[in-house]
């Protein structure tokens, strides 16, 4: 079976490169895709001017209609952590997926969800001149994501866990 390698590019508002890495395509529909990012992959962080080696595998979700991404860290055959970005819907062009990261993040560790990077969101909203409608939309999308998780709606309905069974340990 041929593997399709996808480059994931996160951008800052204004389409400035933020960070990028490569993943393997697991599933694609007209509305979303799932990828597998392997342990040891290189993440080029343009904003920090560095290249990081990521120590774990992740299953990641990118949507062309929803304003969030999901990254599920895999360890010992299960999900160790969820990391969700609030962002403009992802776009795919060939083997490249891009999304505009809006700084607000929702993270789950040890079963507890918390919002992080609100200070970064406020700073960048001013520094990068986010329109007021975008600031409001980002906050609405964060609340919508929190409801989606509570209600166990796709992709938080067991879909990601099913991929763990497919990819193995």
C-alpha positions in Angstrom: 0.0 0.0 0.0 1.4 3.4 -1.0 1.5 5.9 1.8 0.6 9.5 1.1 2.8 12.0 2.9 1.0 15.2 3.8 2.8 18.4 4.9 0.9 20.2 7.6 1.6 24.0 7.7 0.3 26.1 10.5 0.1 29.8 9.7 -0.4 32.9 11.8 -3.0 35.4 10.9 -1.9 37.2 7.7 -0.6 33.8 6.4 2.9 34.1 8.0 4.5 30.6 8.4 4.3 29.4 12.0 5.3 25.7 12.1 5.2 22.6 9.9 5.7 18.9 9.9 5.0 15.8 7.8 2.4 13.1 8.4 0.9 10.1 6.8 -2.6 10.3 5.4 -5.0 7.9 7.2 -8.4 9.1 5.9 -9.7 11.8 3.8 -13.3 12.9 3.0 -14.5 16.1 1.3 -14.9 17.6 4.8 -11.9 16.4 6.9 -8.8 14.3 7.1 -7.0 12.3 9.6 -3.2 11.8 9.6 -0.6 9.9 11.6 2.5 11.7 12.7 5.3 9.4 13.7 7.5 9.5 16.7 10.8 11.3 16.0 9.3 13.5 13.3 10.9 17.0 12.8 8.7 20.0 13.5 10.1 23.1 11.9 9.0 26.0 14.1 9.3 29.2 12.0 8.2 31.5 14.8 10.8 30.2 17.2 13.4 29.7 14.6 14.1 26.1 15.6 13.5 22.5 14.6 12.1 20.2 17.3 12.0 16.4 17.4 8.6 15.2 18.6 9.0 12.2 21.0 5.6 10.6 20.4 3.1 9.5 17.8 -0.1 11.5 17.2 -3.3 11.0 15.3 -4.5 14.4 14.0 -7.7 15.7 12.7 -8.1 18.6 10.3 -11.5 19.9 9.1 -12.4 22.0 6.1 -15.5 23.2 7.9 -14.9 23.3 11.6 -12.7 25.9 13.4 -10.5 23.5 15.3 -7.8 20.8 14.9 -7.2 17.8 17.2 -3.9 16.2 18.0 -4.1 13.0 20.1 -0.8 11.9 21.6 -0.5 8.1 21.6 1.3 6.2 24.3 0.9 2.7 25.6 -1.9 1.9 23.1 -4.1 4.8 24.3 -4.5 8.6 24.2 -2.1 10.3 26.6 -3.2 13.9 25.8 -5.5 15.9 23.4 -4.3 19.2 22.1 -6.9 21.2 20.1 -6.1 24.4 18.2 -8.8 27.0 17.5 -8.1 28.0 13.9 -9.7 28.9 10.6 -10.9 25.8 8.7 -8.0 23.8 7.1 -7.4 23.9 3.4 -5.8 21.2 1.3 -3.9 21.8 -1.9 -2.3 18.7 -3.2 -0.2 17.1 -0.4 -0.2 20.3 1.7 -2.7 21.1 4.4 -2.7 24.7 5.8 -4.6 26.3 8.7 -4.5 29.7 10.3 -3.8 29.2 14.1 -5.7 31.7 16.2 -3.7 31.0 19.4 -6.5 29.7 21.6 -6.0 26.1 22.6 -7.9 23.5 24.5 -5.8 20.8 26.1 -6.7 17.6 28.0 -4.2 16.0 30.3 -5.0 13.4 33.0 -8.7 13.6 32.0 -9.0 17.4 32.7 -9.7 19.9 29.9 -8.3 23.4 30.1 -8.0 26.5 27.9 -4.5 27.6 27.3 -2.7 30.5 25.5 -5.4 33.1 26.2 -2.6 35.6 26.8 -1.1 34.8 23.5 -4.5 35.2 21.8 -5.0 38.6 23.4 -1.4 39.7 22.4 -1.7 38.5 18.8 -5.2 39.9 18.4 -3.6 43.3 19.0 -0.2 42.7 17.4 -1.6 41.1 14.3 -4.8 43.3 14.1 -7.4 40.5 14.3 -10.7 42.0 13.2 -13.2 42.1 16.1 -15.4 39.7 14.2 -12.5 37.2 14.1 -11.9 37.6 17.9 -15.6 37.0 18.6 -15.7 34.0 16.2 -12.6 32.4 17.8 -14.2 32.6 21.3 -17.5 31.2 19.9 -15.7 28.4 18.3 -13.8 27.6 21.5 -17.2 27.3 23.3 -18.6 25.2 20.5 -15.6 22.8 20.7 -16.1 22.5 24.5 -19.7 21.6 23.9 -18.7 19.1 21.2 -16.4 17.4 23.6 -18.9 17.2 26.4 -21.5 15.8 24.0 -19.0 13.3 22.6 -19.6 14.4 19.0 -17.3 13.6 16.1 -14.4 13.3 16.3 -14.7 12.9 20.1 -17.1 10.0 19.7 -14.5 7.2 19.7 -13.3 7.8 16.1 -9.7 8.7 17.1 -9.5 5.7 19.4 -10.5 3.4 16.5 -7.5 4.7 14.6 -5.2 3.5 17.4 -6.5 0.0 16.9 -5.7 0.3 13.1 -2.2 1.7 13.4 -1.1 -0.6 16.2 1.3 0.2 19.0 
